[in-house]
Amino acid sequence: MPAEETQSSFERRAQARLHVQLPVQLQCKGEEQPRRAVLLDLSWGGALCQTKGMLPTNNQLVQLWLPWEQQDRIQIEAQLLRQKPGGGGQCLVALRFRRLSLTDHNRLERLLGRIREQDAANRTLEPQPLAAMIEVMIKTFDEWRAALVNIASGRLLISTPAAFMPGQSLGLRFNGVPQRARLNLRARVLTSEPKQNPDGTSAYLLTVEFEHLESALRNWTQWLLAQIPDEKGPLPSDYQYPPAVAIPAQIILAKDTRSALELGFPEAMNYLITAWGDAEAFDIVFRQLIFGESFTTETWTPEAWEELKFLQSLHEEAYGVSEGRRLMLRITGQEPF
């Protein structure tokens, strides 16, 4: 059996596969226009789509666009695993996700959550996790600096109490300091090696590769490095970081249900609540959060920024649009609610 078939079968067991029918778009390399398709299954690590006719060739990269709120879309770089012709000229296409932006990763997680809530088959059963989640424990500023340098390179070495299969896609959450640097990334296992801890317990060394754009990782880590206090003064330009060591990690058995805003920006949540239910007041408070002296767009994490926009959309659907925002929507060519 080919390696990709084995890995794909394993992930089907390890990840929740959600049945849905959504219009999506696919575009192969060399094609000028995307082709229409129907999304049939969606999971953390891949998708099953139905297209009219087969795609050009196997084992190539495909751009997948999923629908999102208003006119936005979720863009995913995926690998074409296999395709199977069906009746009426239709074809089933299996995709494995390879790269997402930080924003699109957050949107995909939220889309999966919404679909699972609406999936009648899961309402009477214990929901299967979207993916295996690992919490990476970072305790000091120096550990943060070293970890961020490795994250920017696209790979990381971690130590876990459980084994994971090479090729498996994982969710990595970074808890430590600073408080607002709570990363939530996706990565794929490259290697997994058993080891023995000094206390006699078993562990596994995992080398993981992040499934995000390298430019996005570099920008994100540069921003985070700038937030870390530098007690020893600026490092010289030719400073050599010590060799990478395995960072301890643990399995997350129950995902923290608190939002990114609740975790990193509780004061913003409290401020929004004061104006909830009043379209004009909410718009004023929202603008003060975004443009005021205490908050700027550079301080929001991607997850928190997405949640802010979602709350704005939810409030406008429930309580209407303020006159100021209605004017802005008209100027930008968007229809107000």
Order of alpha helices (4+ residues) and beta strands (2+ residues): alpha-beta-beta-beta-beta-beta-beta-alpha-beta-alpha-beta-beta-beta-beta-alpha-beta-alpha-alpha-alpha-alpha-alpha
